[in-house]
């Protein structure tokens, strides 16, 4: 684990394993690399690069207004160059999937494979469709309203716990509070930044979409998600896979927004199969 000077910030970076490079872009915004640590199981086959986006987690506390798509993607590509990789595979989860999509569109020659896990190409699904799904699943009106406020950035840091706890069970196919608590205690503690979440949902992601540009992505792509996800449901995953020319869709049964936590064996195997079938043969170092 280390911090690396990348452009105008210091990014927290952890590299492990051996083999073809795979960078993992965490979700949030406002979370950190620890949310993807179940993918450490891939270290026997790949060189894994975990890092925290600027303003997120353990990375330098740059002004939150610097968290733009231009900077987020330029940071990632500068990290790739600093680590000496000519190309790498990119996995993005949730918000990290948004960053991964922007990266694939802005730096198309820098990645060889794209893995979008419970990600979306249009924030409409989170801001508008998500609350409707919660209502259909029987959640209370106050929970639906809490979700709507949260994902539109209409709250202050002190409200985080009271808001999030209302709809947190919806992230899972079967919510296991004790299991989640054990996992949080046993592993590295996540460094959460609520002000980054507020900025991300309230400004960066407001009206964001790349749906009209998905056809530009030419690398082999895996679209993978839990079938029970309320933020980016199966119908949106199908649209992504249909519009990205060389994409494969995999839905993980009995899983919600975090299939790598609820169904790690199936999720990790799907990534292995995809990378194997996509024939990882390119020289990764320049």
PEHU-V188804 format. One record per residue. RES is the residue in one small letter. PHI is phi as a letter, one per 20 degrees, with the letter a starting at -180 (999 if undefined). Layout:
BEGIN
res=RES phi=PHI
res=RES phi=PHI
END
This chain:
BEGIN
res=x phi=999
res=x phi=b
res=x phi=d
res=x phi=c
res=x phi=f
res=x phi=c
res=x phi=l
res=x phi=d
res=x phi=c
res=x phi=d
res=x phi=d
res=x phi=f
res=x phi=c
res=x phi=c
res=x phi=d
res=x phi=b
res=x phi=n
res=x phi=b
res=x phi=o
res=x phi=f
res=x phi=f
res=x phi=c
res=x phi=e
res=x phi=d
res=x phi=d
res=x phi=f
res=x phi=e
res=x phi=p
res=x phi=f
res=x phi=o
res=x phi=e
res=x phi=b
res=x phi=f
res=x phi=f
res=x phi=f
res=x phi=d
res=x phi=f
res=x phi=f
res=x phi=f
res=x phi=g
res=x phi=f
res=x phi=e
res=x phi=f
res=x phi=f
res=x phi=c
res=x phi=c
res=x phi=e
res=x phi=e
res=x phi=d
res=x phi=e
res=x phi=b
res=x phi=d
res=x phi=g
res=x phi=g
res=x phi=m
res=x phi=d
res=x phi=l
res=x phi=e
res=x phi=f
res=x phi=g
res=x phi=f
res=x phi=f
res=x phi=g
res=x phi=f
res=x phi=f
res=x phi=e
res=x phi=e
res=x phi=d
res=x phi=f
res=x phi=f
res=x phi=f
res=x phi=g
res=x phi=f
res=x phi=f
res=x phi=g
res=x phi=f
res=x phi=f
res=x phi=f
res=x phi=f
res=x phi=g
res=x phi=f
res=x phi=f
res=x phi=e
res=x phi=n
res=x phi=e
res=x phi=f
res=x phi=c
res=x phi=b
res=x phi=e
res=x phi=c
res=x phi=d
res=x phi=c
res=x phi=d
res=x phi=l
res=x phi=g
res=x phi=f
res=x phi=f
res=x phi=f
res=x phi=f
res=x phi=f
res=x phi=f
res=x phi=f
res=x phi=f
res=x phi=f
res=x phi=f
res=x phi=e
res=x phi=c
res=x phi=f
res=x phi=e
res=x phi=e
res=x phi=c
res=x phi=d
res=x phi=b
res=x phi=c
res=x phi=c
res=x phi=d
res=x phi=d
res=x phi=l
res=x phi=d
res=x phi=b
res=x phi=d
res=x phi=b
res=x phi=f
res=x phi=g
res=x phi=f
res=x phi=f
res=x phi=f
res=x phi=d
res=x phi=f
res=x phi=g
res=x phi=f
res=x phi=f
res=x phi=f
res=x phi=f
res=x phi=f
res=x phi=f
res=x phi=e
res=x phi=n
res=x phi=f
res=x phi=f
res=x phi=f
res=x phi=f
res=x phi=f
res=x phi=f
res=x phi=f
res=x phi=f
res=x phi=f
res=x phi=f
res=x phi=f
res=x phi=g
res=x phi=e
res=x phi=d
res=x phi=m
res=x phi=d
res=x phi=b
res=x phi=d
res=x phi=g
res=x phi=f
res=x phi=e
res=x phi=g
res=x phi=f
res=x phi=f
res=x phi=f
res=x phi=f
res=x phi=f
res=x phi=f
res=x phi=d
res=x phi=g
res=x phi=g
res=x phi=f
res=x phi=f
res=x phi=d
res=x phi=f
res=x phi=c
res=x phi=f
res=x phi=d
res=x phi=f
res=x phi=f
res=x phi=f
res=x phi=f
res=x phi=f
res=x phi=f
res=x phi=f
res=x phi=f
res=x phi=f
res=x phi=f
res=x phi=d
res=x phi=g
res=x phi=f
res=x phi=f
res=x phi=e
res=x phi=d
res=x phi=c
res=x phi=f
res=x phi=f
res=x phi=f
res=x phi=f
res=x phi=f
res=x phi=f
res=x phi=g
res=x phi=f
res=x phi=e
res=x phi=c
res=x phi=g
res=x phi=e
res=x phi=f
res=x phi=m
res=x phi=f
res=x phi=b
res=x phi=c
res=x phi=g
res=x phi=e
res=x phi=d
res=x phi=f
res=x phi=f
res=x phi=f
res=x phi=f
res=x phi=d
res=x phi=f
res=x phi=g
res=x phi=c
res=x phi=d
res=x phi=d
res=x phi=c
res=x phi=a
res=x phi=f
res=x phi=f
res=x phi=e
res=x phi=f
res=x phi=e
res=x phi=e
res=x phi=c
res=x phi=f
res=x phi=g
res=x phi=f
res=x phi=f
res=x phi=g
res=x phi=f
res=x phi=f
res=x phi=g
res=x phi=f
res=x phi=f
res=x phi=e
res=x phi=e
res=x phi=g
res=x phi=d
res=x phi=d
res=x phi=c
res=x phi=d
res=x phi=c
res=x phi=d
res=x phi=e
res=x phi=f
res=x phi=l
res=x phi=b
res=x phi=d
res=x phi=f
res=x phi=c
res=x phi=f
res=x phi=f
res=x phi=e
res=x phi=e
res=x phi=c
res=x phi=f
res=x phi=f
res=x phi=f
res=x phi=f
res=x phi=f
res=x phi=f
res=x phi=f
res=x phi=f
res=x phi=g
res=x phi=f
res=x phi=f
res=x phi=f
res=x phi=f
res=x phi=f
res=x phi=e
res=x phi=l
res=x phi=f
res=x phi=c
res=x phi=f
res=x phi=f
res=x phi=e
res=x phi=d
res=x phi=e
END
